[in-house]
Amino acid sequence: MNTVNETHPNLICSIRFWLALLCFFLNAIHFMQRVNLSIAIVSMINVQSTNETIVEKSNFTEINYIFQKKQTFDWSKQNQGLLLSAISIGPFFTQIIGGWVALILGPRLMLFFSILISSILTMVTPISAYFSFYGLLAVRIMIGLSQGVVTSSLNLLWAHWAPPLERSTLLAISNSGSLIGNALTFLIGGFLCAGDFLGGWPSVFYLTGLFGLLWCFLWILTVYDSPSDQKCISAEESNYILEKTTEQIFKSEQKRNVPWKKIFQSKSVLCLIVSALCGNFGISLFTVCLPTYMKEILDFDVKLNGELCAIPFLSCWLFIILSGVFSDSLIKSNKFEKIKIRKLFNSIGFLIPALTFIGLIYTDATRRVLGFSMILINISFSGFQYGSGYLVNFNDIGGVYSGIIYGIANTIGNLSAALAPFLVGIITKNKTREEWSYIFIISLLVYVVGAVVFMIFAKSETEKWAKNNDEKKNEM
């Protein structure tokens, strides 16, 4: 290896910044394909039951029918909740194994095939919905299975690419893509569902699937697993990254010997599991069920619904970027301990949104401004979780095992992500404010638990079992 250059290469116009941008779009597409059903289902549901059966049509005619007419479906509230929850089922089975396989094969190919498969499945979603409710349910579960490896593989990728003093900024850029994905899906989806292009609501799935295929092309041509493998990277930047991430560069035999027992015994890991359970519940509630709430309680039509739903997620994107950059500047100043910064930002990301649930309990169609304001504040300040809260802490403590740790935490956390829309379907059968108030009370309690647990148990130092053998020897 070349002699390490002590200078810090400029972040802008660097390969690691390009990687952050591609990961930004990856997260955007990931979430676009997760939440597209949330906005489309508002138009897919037939309020007055119709039972159009076209048994005698050929397959070609049936497919043409989807393009020519806005097909609607007579699904119960419980079945709607099941459909919206289905995409959270798949990651339960693939996140942990995905993190382990990515550790052996590398995150580059894992992410490529994940988005490729989910994009193809997204584009066939309208056809599956037309043929059968259970066909659509199966497709949504399979999309979740495919996307389950995304977050754990991304955490492993950043273990090789993110120097500690730039970690919050790079991960903030990367993670914030999910919020832009949500915003764009709600914004564009509202217009598409209200129009006639490609049958209205089906076009939402065709467009989000196409975006994924285009991203796959860029990704496989320009991204590699580590700076040492990357083409077109300067020696200065490569040496800088490799020096700053040296304790996370593992030999192949170490990668295979995952310290599973130590991972599950770690208080820091258990703390992040609880944080993921609490954080996923709240973010899933709004990413999946916000259009339904805006229609049922605040009484917005589908087009305005989509426009308004986009605003909080755009605001959250800004909060993620600002919190990530600000926290990195505080860390570089050496005036505050990293763990205190993580705990402060994470508490802001949980407790301020928790307070807004109290306001939402009292909102209805006559208090639209209050309701929308509470939603805006809630989702915006949730960005602190992404920018410098518990979601960045995985890379702080886990080193090269951060992908596996995130996979474990988010696998368990996805139970709450699936539970949130399912509870909405069960509890809000009559679509009343009183029923929704129970959802917000539960959310309030969940967020308070998330804040308290992280405040007490979180750490910011890399765990001893997450360091490479050479680093361990130097400490002895």
LINWO-V507697 format. One record per run of one state. SS is the DSSP state (H for helix, E for strand, C for the rest). FROM is the first residue (numbers start at 1). TO is the last residue. If there is no record, write none. Layout:
BEGIN
<<SS,FROM,TO> <SS,FROM,TO>>
END
This chain:
BEGIN
<<C,1,14> <H,15,44> <E,45,45> <C,46,58> <H,59,68> <C,69,72> <E,73,73> <C,74,76> <H,77,105> <C,106,106> <H,107,123> <C,124,124> <H,125,131> <C,132,132> <H,133,147> <C,148,149> <H,150,161> <C,162,163> <H,164,194> <C,195,196> <H,197,199> <C,200,201> <H,202,222> <C,223,234> <H,235,244> <C,245,245> <H,246,248> <C,249,251> <H,252,256> <C,257,259> <H,260,265> <C,266,266> <H,267,296> <C,297,301> <H,302,333> <C,334,337> <H,338,361> <C,362,364> <H,365,381> <C,382,382> <H,383,388> <C,389,389> <H,390,427> <C,428,432> <H,433,457> <C,458,463> <H,464,466> <C,467,468> <H,469,475> <C,476,476>>
END
